[in-house]
Amino acid sequence: MGLIRSYFSFLVGTTCGVYIAQNYNVPNIKKVVHSALFTAKVVEEKYRSPNDV
């Protein structure tokens, strides 16, 4: 009984996550992070002062 009780929230969360990923349009986190880092790099290069070479 203790094993089921300790893993109940993990199992429910995993099941809900699988259901949501299969039935809804969930964005790919890896692509979102990559585009955010690329945008941050472009902004940094654009606004960098010339003394910071």
C-alpha positions as a LaTeX table, in Angstrom:
\begin{tabular}{lrrr}
\hline
Residue & $x$ (\AA) & $y$ (\AA) & $z$ (\AA) \\
\hline
Met1 & 0.00 & 0.00 & 0.00 \\
Gly2 & 2.84 & 2.40 & 0.76 \\
Leu3 & 4.41 & 1.97 & $-2.67$ \\
Ile4 & 1.18 & 2.80 & $-4.48$ \\
Arg5 & 0.55 & 5.80 & $-2.24$ \\
Ser6 & 4.04 & 7.22 & $-2.77$ \\
Tyr7 & 3.91 & 6.95 & $-6.58$ \\
Phe8 & 0.25 & 7.89 & $-7.05$ \\
Ser9 & 0.88 & 11.57 & $-7.92$ \\
Phe10 & 3.72 & 10.60 & $-10.26$ \\
Leu11 & 1.52 & 8.11 & $-12.12$ \\
Val12 & $-1.41$ & 10.52 & $-12.36$ \\
Gly13 & 0.88 & 13.31 & $-13.61$ \\
Thr14 & 2.48 & 11.06 & $-16.21$ \\
Thr15 & $-0.89$ & 9.83 & $-17.43$ \\
Cys16 & $-2.26$ & 13.37 & $-17.71$ \\
Gly17 & 0.90 & 14.54 & $-19.49$ \\
Val18 & 0.68 & 11.76 & $-22.07$ \\
Tyr19 & $-3.01$ & 12.49 & $-22.66$ \\
Ile20 & $-2.39$ & 16.22 & $-23.11$ \\
Ala21 & 0.59 & 15.67 & $-25.41$ \\
Gln22 & $-1.41$ & 13.35 & $-27.66$ \\
Asn23 & $-4.63$ & 15.34 & $-27.83$ \\
Tyr24 & $-3.53$ & 18.99 & $-27.78$ \\
Asn25 & $-1.03$ & 21.08 & $-29.74$ \\
Val26 & 1.79 & 21.31 & $-27.21$ \\
Pro27 & 4.85 & 23.30 & $-28.40$ \\
Asn28 & 8.24 & 21.62 & $-28.65$ \\
Ile29 & 10.19 & 23.04 & $-25.69$ \\
Lys30 & 13.57 & 22.42 & $-27.34$ \\
Lys31 & 12.62 & 24.58 & $-30.34$ \\
Val32 & 11.20 & 27.34 & $-28.13$ \\
Val33 & 14.39 & 27.51 & $-26.02$ \\
His34 & 16.60 & 27.45 & $-29.11$ \\
Ser35 & 14.72 & 30.33 & $-30.75$ \\
Ala36 & 14.78 & 32.34 & $-27.49$ \\
Leu37 & 18.55 & 31.90 & $-27.15$ \\
Phe38 & 19.06 & 32.85 & $-30.80$ \\
Thr39 & 16.96 & 36.00 & $-30.33$ \\
Ala40 & 18.86 & 36.92 & $-27.16$ \\
Lys41 & 22.16 & 36.50 & $-29.01$ \\
Val42 & 21.00 & 38.74 & $-31.87$ \\
Val43 & 19.79 & 41.42 & $-29.44$ \\
Glu44 & 23.05 & 41.28 & $-27.49$ \\
Glu45 & 25.14 & 41.67 & $-30.64$ \\
Lys46 & 22.95 & 44.54 & $-31.83$ \\
Tyr47 & 23.13 & 46.56 & $-28.61$ \\
Arg48 & 26.67 & 45.71 & $-27.49$ \\
Ser49 & 28.82 & 48.78 & $-26.97$ \\
Pro50 & 31.92 & 48.99 & $-29.18$ \\
Asn51 & 34.23 & 49.01 & $-26.10$ \\
Asp52 & 33.22 & 45.44 & $-25.14$ \\
Val53 & 35.14 & 43.71 & $-27.91$ \\
\hline
\end{tabular}
